[in-house]
């Protein structure tokens, strides 16, 4: 793949200047920013989107902007015990010839200065899982209804509150239609006359693809030929593609990934053509990290805090984790951490090809994650085969995620593709050397360590090859 195939507007300095001018230090003063996301730490989380959304809201609010984050009130929100102020109004959202009731709650995050607007419809959102039926492992069949409702609700609530956003920011396919609705259904609405829109693609593989009949459910506004063409792809309704077409600006979460998703079906997953058409308006902005949460000097989730000035706590964390997981207690063998969704994207299959070779060495390894049943079974088998130096922790445990970062000497991230990645950034803060594949945000953030010069901050392999991964792990 030749990076030179994409023009230079993806250069970091271009985006940095744009952000400083329009978001961080706006010349025209504070803005009202409506952010739609299906995930927000600590209320609803399946991956890094929740962390990034929370950090962005906090950063923008502290820069003086007025931020409202719209989030479906999933079951996980109820489980936190947090309750916002319930709206006195009750609205209805027209859908498929009928209507669905809408209420909302507003929760003020006083510590960080922004508001969370919970979109309430328990029939749609109060379910065991956010996106998939845990009984079948498949997406809910009415996800088109659920997330169309969410997007339409955000715009209707803003109007009900008489809160005119300067910016509408959609994140991934679940909130993509808020951008499409803004430019179609609400195109002639004077309330949004001065509003502009941004779509952030956190992962182009997930697009919100539904049968074309879904388009007919949305109402007359989606029936005209031009709108239908913009909102469909390969004979299917495609939420993400519609927002790529309609958003004023599109960005993704690293410089390299912005190039990759335009260059090849391997990364664009069929939308590379639509993305190339928006090349002049498409930028890469590397994800950031909230160091008020991810910093071993202040991390309250790890047994022993430490810093660059005193790293003695790191070895203590290692011994503590070994003791907790009943591994051999010894600081000498390198410990490798891995915290990941167990999917092909994350390179789990690549690791499994060489796992026995690695675990036969004088190392220890702890893997935390959930996902494909075949991967879970393989990790469980490795645990039986190497009881003294390997543990597979199935599920997600936030405390354990922090502890693994603090205890590990190296962190494994062999992704097939990686829009940005956060754990390699967390690892750098925790003094844990990343082992990564040269792709997406991993390529943008991790450079190969050179023992001759002392330069470099990790261990990098180029091709999606188990032999190259093994070699990189041995270099580590």
C-alpha positions as semicolon CSV with decimal commas, in nm:
position;residue;x (nm);y (nm);z (nm)
1;X;0,000;0,000;0,000
2;X;0,142;0,336;-0,100
3;X;0,064;0,617;0,143
4;X;0,138;0,868;-0,134
5;X;-0,188;0,769;-0,305
6;X;-0,371;1,002;-0,067
7;X;-0,303;1,379;-0,082
8;X;-0,132;1,564;0,197
9;X;-0,430;1,714;0,379
10;X;-0,401;1,422;0,623
11;X;-0,074;1,565;0,755
12;X;-0,074;1,613;1,134
13;X;0,003;1,983;1,130
14;X;-0,302;2,059;0,915
15;X;-0,541;1,897;1,157
16;X;-0,369;2,036;1,465
17;X;-0,407;2,390;1,332
18;X;-0,772;2,323;1,249
19;X;-0,847;2,185;1,595
20;X;-0,674;2,470;1,773
21;X;-0,869;2,721;1,567
22;X;-1,211;2,559;1,590
23;X;-1,229;2,348;1,904
24;X;-0,957;2,398;2,161
25;X;-0,897;2,773;2,125
26;X;-1,183;2,906;1,912
27;X;-1,145;3,263;1,794
28;X;-1,519;3,326;1,812
29;X;-1,566;3,206;2,169
30;X;-1,724;2,902;2,331
31;X;-1,948;2,676;2,128
32;X;-2,245;2,454;2,201
33;X;-2,141;2,101;2,107
34;X;-2,388;1,814;2,080
35;X;-2,206;1,480;2,094
36;X;-2,387;1,156;2,015
37;X;-2,222;0,835;2,126
38;X;-2,351;0,490;2,216
39;X;-2,077;0,451;2,478
40;X;-1,950;0,663;2,766
41;X;-1,732;0,562;3,058
42;X;-1,856;0,470;3,322
43;X;-2,214;0,426;3,199
44;X;-2,192;0,210;2,887
45;X;-1,879;0,043;2,753
46;X;-1,768;-0,233;2,519
47;X;-1,437;-0,078;2,411
48;X;-1,224;0,230;2,373
49;X;-1,508;0,447;2,238
50;X;-1,636;0,488;2,594
51;X;-1,298;0,609;2,721
52;X;-1,238;0,847;2,431
53;X;-1,588;0,996;2,452
54;X;-1,552;1,067;2,823
55;X;-1,208;1,223;2,780
56;X;-1,326;1,439;2,487
57;X;-1,630;1,571;2,675
58;X;-1,412;1,658;2,973
59;X;-1,148;1,829;2,757
60;X;-1,396;2,036;2,556
61;X;-1,589;2,142;2,866
62;X;-1,269;2,251;3,039
63;X;-1,180;2,452;2,728
64;X;-1,495;2,654;2,788
65;X;-1,741;2,489;2,552
66;X;-2,096;2,389;2,646
67;X;-2,116;2,015;2,591
68;X;-2,417;1,786;2,596
69;X;-2,344;1,415;2,546
70;X;-2,642;1,211;2,427
71;X;-2,644;0,844;2,531
72;X;-2,912;0,571;2,520
73;X;-3,020;0,472;2,869
74;X;-2,903;0,113;2,849
75;X;-2,943;-0,137;3,133
76;X;-2,580;-0,067;3,225
77;X;-2,673;0,296;3,297
78;X;-2,941;0,185;3,542
79;X;-2,687;-0,044;3,708
80;X;-2,460;0,250;3,794
81;X;-2,735;0,392;4,014
82;X;-2,693;0,735;3,856
83;X;-3,017;0,916;3,783
84;X;-3,060;1,242;3,601
85;X;-3,344;1,490;3,617
86;X;-3,636;1,346;3,420
87;X;-3,784;1,568;3,151
88;X;-4,124;1,716;3,215
89;X;-4,198;1,684;2,844
90;X;-4,282;1,363;2,665
91;X;-4,229;1,337;2,290
92;X;-4,299;1,081;2,024
93;X;-4,073;0,974;1,738
94;X;-4,249;0,879;1,415
95;X;-4,128;0,547;1,281
96;X;-4,264;0,301;1,025
97;X;-4,612;0,449;1,021
98;X;-4,650;0,467;1,399
99;X;-4,475;0,643;1,684
100;X;-4,245;0,555;1,974
101;X;-4,253;0,735;2,312
102;X;-3,950;0,939;2,417
103;X;-3,843;1,065;2,758
104;X;-3,502;1,186;2,868
105;X;-3,297;1,249;3,180
106;X;-3,026;1,512;3,219
107;X;-2,732;1,434;3,444
108;X;-2,480;1,706;3,523
109;X;-2,122;1,586;3,560
110;X;-2,025;1,864;3,800
111;X;-1,664;1,753;3,832
112;X;-1,600;1,777;3,459
113;X;-1,847;2,044;3,351
114;X;-2,064;1,871;3,090
115;X;-2,412;1,723;3,076
116;X;-2,518;1,371;2,987
117;X;-2,860;1,343;2,827
118;X;-2,992;0,989;2,868
119;X;-3,236;0,898;2,592
120;X;-3,503;0,685;2,760
121;X;-3,711;0,414;2,597
122;X;-3,688;0,093;2,797
123;X;-3,841;-0,124;2,524
124;X;-3,551;-0,033;2,297
125;X;-3,257;0,010;2,532
126;X;-3,315;-0,170;2,864
127;X;-3,180;-0,506;2,750
128;X;-2,918;-0,751;2,872
129;X;-2,662;-0,632;2,620
130;X;-2,607;-0,308;2,432
131;X;-2,587;-0,435;2,075
132;X;-2,625;-0,813;2,067
133;X;-2,866;-1,074;2,200
134;X;-2,657;-1,275;2,451
135;X;-2,873;-1,581;2,383
136;X;-2,776;-1,595;2,015
137;X;-2,458;-1,387;2,001
138;X;-2,614;-1,201;1,707
139;X;-2,704;-0,835;1,668
140;X;-3,053;-0,741;1,781
141;X;-3,278;-0,757;1,477
142;X;-3,425;-0,414;1,550
143;X;-3,093;-0,229;1,584
144;X;-3,197;-0,012;1,290
145;X;-3,504;0,102;1,486
146;X;-3,310;0,144;1,811
147;X;-3,038;0,369;1,674
148;X;-3,257;0,563;1,431
149;X;-3,470;0,645;1,736
150;X;-3,161;0,749;1,932
151;X;-3,041;0,985;1,658
152;X;-3,379;1,140;1,591
153;X;-3,432;1,178;1,966
154;X;-3,109;1,378;2,007
155;X;-3,226;1,639;1,759
156;X;-3,580;1,655;1,897
157;X;-3,456;1,689;2,255
158;X;-3,222;1,973;2,154
159;X;-3,522;2,153;2,004
160;X;-3,737;2,086;2,309
161;X;-3,463;2,233;2,531
162;X;-3,425;2,530;2,291
163;X;-3,054;2,448;2,284
164;X;-2,909;2,530;1,941
165;X;-2,584;2,339;1,882
166;X;-2,303;2,492;1,682
167;X;-2,157;2,145;1,622
168;X;-2,318;1,801;1,600
169;X;-2,060;1,527;1,653
170;X;-2,154;1,168;1,563
171;X;-1,941;0,868;1,658
172;X;-1,951;0,546;1,455
173;X;-2,256;0,391;1,293
174;X;-2,479;0,390;1,602
175;X;-2,503;0,769;1,600
176;X;-2,428;0,828;1,231
177;X;-2,788;0,905;1,136
178;X;-2,788;1,220;1,350
179;X;-2,568;1,372;1,078
180;X;-2,784;1,236;0,796
181;X;-3,105;1,356;0,960
182;X;-2,956;1,701;1,014
183;X;-2,887;1,739;0,641
184;X;-3,212;1,583;0,516
185;X;-3,513;1,573;0,748
186;X;-3,404;1,894;0,927
187;X;-3,244;2,067;0,627
188;X;-3,508;2,341;0,617
189;X;-3,549;2,374;0,993
190;X;-3,429;2,724;1,095
191;X;-3,342;2,590;1,441
192;X;-3,036;2,411;1,295
193;X;-2,958;2,673;1,030
194;X;-2,611;2,752;1,168
195;X;-2,523;2,402;1,289
196;X;-2,233;2,210;1,133
197;X;-2,157;1,839;1,164
198;X;-1,863;1,609;1,228
199;X;-1,851;1,230;1,190
200;X;-1,576;1,039;1,371
201;X;-1,507;0,688;1,242
202;X;-1,361;0,482;1,525
203;X;-1,378;0,156;1,328
204;X;-1,483;0,136;0,963
205;X;-1,553;-0,237;0,987
206;X;-1,875;-0,173;1,177
207;X;-2,115;0,014;0,950
208;X;-2,474;-0,045;1,059
209;X;-2,587;-0,244;0,755
210;X;-2,954;-0,337;0,727
211;X;-3,196;-0,461;0,465
212;X;-3,306;-0,189;0,224
213;X;-3,657;-0,214;0,368
214;X;-3,520;-0,030;0,672
215;X;-3,507;0,284;0,461
216;X;-3,882;0,276;0,405
217;X;-3,943;0,269;0,782
218;X;-3,783;0,610;0,828
219;X;-4,057;0,814;0,668
220;X;-4,121;1,025;0,359
221;X;-3,807;1,236;0,408
222;X;-3,594;0,931;0,320
223;X;-3,802;0,830;0,020
224;X;-3,662;1,064;-0,245
225;X;-3,410;0,918;-0,486
226;X;-3,113;1,134;-0,388
227;X;-3,147;1,059;-0,017
228;X;-3,199;0,689;-0,079
229;X;-2,883;0,676;-0,292
230;X;-2,680;0,851;-0,022
231;X;-2,805;0,618;0,250
232;X;-2,761;0,286;0,072
233;X;-2,459;0,085;-0,032
234;X;-2,453;-0,237;-0,234
235;X;-2,829;-0,272;-0,207
236;X;-2,839;-0,232;0,171
237;X;-2,909;0,056;0,403
238;X;-2,576;0,164;0,551
239;X;-2,580;0,403;0,847
240;X;-2,209;0,484;0,832
241;X;-2,202;0,544;0,458
242;X;-2,491;0,789;0,487
243;X;-2,300;0,999;0,740
244;X;-1,982;0,987;0,530
245;X;-2,189;1,144;0,254
246;X;-2,365;1,409;0,463
247;X;-2,118;1,519;0,733
248;X;-1,944;1,853;0,686
249;X;-1,620;1,700;0,817
250;X;-1,517;1,336;0,859
251;X;-1,232;1,229;1,080
252;X;-1,087;0,910;1,214
253;X;-0,869;0,831;1,509
254;X;-0,516;0,823;1,368
255;X;-0,325;0,967;1,072
256;X;-0,228;0,628;0,931
257;X;-0,582;0,490;0,956
258;X;-0,719;0,791;0,766
259;X;-0,497;0,687;0,477
260;X;-0,564;0,313;0,510
261;X;-0,943;0,335;0,500
262;X;-0,928;0,521;0,168
263;X;-0,667;0,295;0,012
264;X;-0,791;-0,061;0,035
265;X;-1,096;-0,281;0,100
266;X;-0,883;-0,448;0,368
267;X;-0,931;-0,136;0,581
268;X;-1,227;0,046;0,421
269;X;-1,451;-0,263;0,415
270;X;-1,622;-0,154;0,096
271;X;-1,651;0,216;0,185
272;X;-1,306;0,316;0,058
273;X;-1,460;0,471;-0,255
274;X;-1,707;0,682;-0,055
275;X;-1,424;0,787;0,175
276;X;-1,199;0,885;-0,117
277;X;-1,478;1,109;-0,245
278;X;-1,459;1,297;0,088
279;X;-1,079;1,309;0,091
280;X;-1,067;1,689;0,103
281;X;-1,278;1,682;0,419
282;X;-1,128;1,369;0,580
283;X;-0,866;1,397;0,853
284;X;-0,688;1,180;1,106
285;X;-0,671;1,291;1,469
286;X;-0,490;1,060;1,706
287;X;-0,690;0,955;2,011
288;X;-0,576;1,094;2,342
289;X;-0,557;0,948;2,692
290;X;-0,709;1,078;3,013
291;X;-0,405;1,081;3,240
292;X;-0,619;1,165;3,539
293;X;-0,733;0,802;3,514
294;X;-0,445;0,624;3,338
295;X;-0,137;0,723;3,536
296;X;0,038;0,484;3,779
297;X;0,132;0,775;4,003
298;X;-0,234;0,842;4,089
299;X;-0,407;0,516;3,986
300;X;-0,617;0,396;4,279
301;X;-0,703;0,065;4,108
302;X;-0,349;-0,076;4,134
303;X;-0,199;-0,209;4,458
304;X;0,117;0,003;4,444
305;X;0,150;0,344;4,283
306;X;0,475;0,442;4,110
307;X;0,619;0,703;3,876
308;X;0,913;0,766;3,647
309;X;1,102;0,900;3,947
310;X;1,043;0,589;4,157
311;X;0,951;0,271;3,970
312;X;0,986;0,032;4,262
313;X;0,607;-0,007;4,275
314;X;0,605;-0,177;3,934
315;X;0,783;-0,491;4,056
316;X;0,558;-0,493;4,364
317;X;0,253;-0,488;4,135
318;X;0,399;-0,779;3,943
319;X;0,441;-0,988;4,257
320;X;0,092;-0,891;4,372
321;X;-0,065;-1,003;4,043
322;X;0,134;-1,328;4,046
323;X;0,007;-1,395;4,397
324;X;-0,354;-1,314;4,304
325;X;-0,349;-1,538;3,996
326;X;-0,141;-1,814;4,159
327;X;0,147;-1,779;3,916
328;X;0,504;-1,843;4,020
329;X;0,608;-1,543;4,230
330;X;0,927;-1,419;4,071
331;X;1,008;-1,075;3,930
332;X;1,284;-1,208;3,702
333;X;1,082;-1,365;3,414
334;X;0,926;-1,106;3,181
335;X;0,550;-1,073;3,216
336;X;0,349;-1,009;2,899
337;X;0,004;-0,853;2,928
338;X;-0,279;-0,858;2,675
339;X;-0,618;-0,689;2,721
340;X;-0,833;-0,730;2,415
341;X;-1,159;-0,819;2,254
342;X;-1,109;-1,174;2,136
343;X;-1,165;-1,116;1,766
344;X;-0,972;-1,168;1,446
345;X;-0,916;-0,791;1,419
346;X;-0,706;-0,798;1,734
347;X;-0,470;-1,065;1,601
348;X;-0,567;-1,334;1,851
349;X;-0,535;-1,601;1,581
350;X;-0,181;-1,482;1,511
351;X;-0,085;-1,511;1,877
352;X;-0,239;-1,858;1,908
353;X;-0,021;-1,985;1,623
354;X;0,295;-1,915;1,824
355;X;0,160;-1,928;2,181
356;X;0,324;-2,260;2,267
357;X;0,660;-2,135;2,139
358;X;0,637;-1,825;2,358
359;X;0,503;-1,993;2,669
360;X;0,771;-2,261;2,650
361;X;1,023;-1,985;2,723
362;X;1,098;-1,836;3,064
363;X;0,807;-1,588;3,054
364;X;0,469;-1,532;3,212
365;X;0,158;-1,404;3,040
366;X;-0,185;-1,278;3,145
367;X;-0,465;-1,230;2,889
368;X;-0,790;-1,047;2,972
369;X;-1,081;-1,024;2,731
370;X;-1,403;-1,164;2,591
371;X;-1,525;-1,253;2,246
372;X;-1,529;-1,549;2,008
373;X;-1,600;-1,883;2,171
374;X;-1,327;-2,056;1,973
375;X;-1,069;-1,809;2,101
376;X;-1,192;-1,849;2,458
377;X;-1,160;-2,227;2,428
378;X;-0,806;-2,198;2,289
379;X;-0,696;-1,967;2,571
380;X;-0,848;-2,200;2,829
381;X;-0,654;-2,489;2,678
382;X;-0,331;-2,290;2,696
383;X;-0,400;-2,224;3,063
384;X;-0,425;-2,599;3,127
385;X;-0,110;-2,664;2,927
386;X;0,094;-2,391;3,101
387;X;-0,051;-2,364;3,454
388;X;0,256;-2,196;3,603
389;X;0,298;-1,913;3,356
390;X;-0,028;-1,838;3,171
391;X;-0,366;-1,711;3,281
392;X;-0,674;-1,641;3,069
393;X;-0,924;-1,408;3,238
394;X;-1,247;-1,418;3,037
395;X;-1,471;-1,113;3,063
396;X;-1,387;-0,753;3,135
397;X;-1,265;-0,623;3,469
398;X;-1,156;-0,260;3,486
399;X;-0,950;-0,308;3,802
400;X;-0,770;-0,603;3,645
401;X;-0,705;-0,406;3,324
402;X;-0,522;-0,139;3,525
403;X;-0,340;-0,402;3,729
404;X;-0,217;-0,590;3,421
405;X;-0,079;-0,269;3,273
406;X;0,100;-0,190;3,600
407;X;0,238;-0,542;3,651
408;X;0,350;-0,627;3,297
409;X;0,692;-0,571;3,145
410;X;0,555;-0,590;2,789
411;X;0,214;-0,548;2,631
412;X;0,104;-0,750;2,327
413;X;-0,109;-0,591;2,053
414;X;-0,070;-0,786;1,723
415;X;-0,373;-0,633;1,548
416;X;-0,471;-0,715;1,192
417;X;-0,582;-0,351;1,176
418;X;-0,608;-0,089;1,450
419;X;-0,778;0,248;1,395
420;X;-0,588;0,395;1,690
421;X;-0,557;0,172;1,992
422;X;-0,546;0,296;2,348
423;X;-0,369;0,024;2,542
424;X;-0,036;0,085;2,372
425;X;-0,068;0,446;2,493
426;X;-0,163;0,335;2,843
427;X;0,137;0,100;2,836
428;X;0,379;0,382;2,765
429;X;0,254;0,566;3,073
430;X;0,289;0,252;3,287
431;X;0,644;0,169;3,173
432;X;0,527;-0,137;2,979
433;X;0,694;-0,187;2,641
434;X;0,437;-0,241;2,361
435;X;0,477;-0,520;2,104
436;X;0,264;-0,413;1,806
437;X;0,200;-0,462;1,438
438;X;0,279;-0,168;1,211
439;X;-0,076;-0,064;1,124
440;X;-0,309;0,230;1,189
441;X;-0,257;0,413;1,515
442;X;-0,003;0,155;1,630
443;X;0,226;0,265;1,349
444;X;0,167;0,629;1,442
445;X;0,253;0,587;1,810
446;X;0,512;0,308;1,853
447;X;0,864;0,309;1,709
448;X;1,108;0,018;1,711
449;X;1,360;0,017;1,992
450;X;1,722;0,034;1,873
451;X;1,962;-0,104;2,137
452;X;2,256;0,066;1,965
453;X;2,114;0,417;2,003
454;X;1,861;0,369;2,283
455;X;1,595;0,528;2,064
456;X;1,248;0,379;2,013
457;X;0,974;0,285;2,255
458;X;0,855;-0,065;2,158
459;X;0,887;-0,366;1,932
460;X;0,723;-0,355;1,590
461;X;0,654;-0,614;1,320
462;X;0,531;-0,522;0,972
463;X;0,345;-0,806;0,802
464;X;0,054;-1,005;0,944
465;X;0,273;-1,306;1,006
466;X;0,309;-1,528;1,311
467;X;0,679;-1,570;1,231
468;X;0,729;-1,191;1,241
469;X;0,527;-1,169;1,562
470;X;0,740;-1,439;1,723
471;X;1,056;-1,258;1,620
472;X;0,929;-0,927;1,764
473;X;0,831;-1,094;2,092
474;X;1,174;-1,251;2,120
475;X;1,336;-0,912;2,059
476;X;1,131;-0,785;2,349
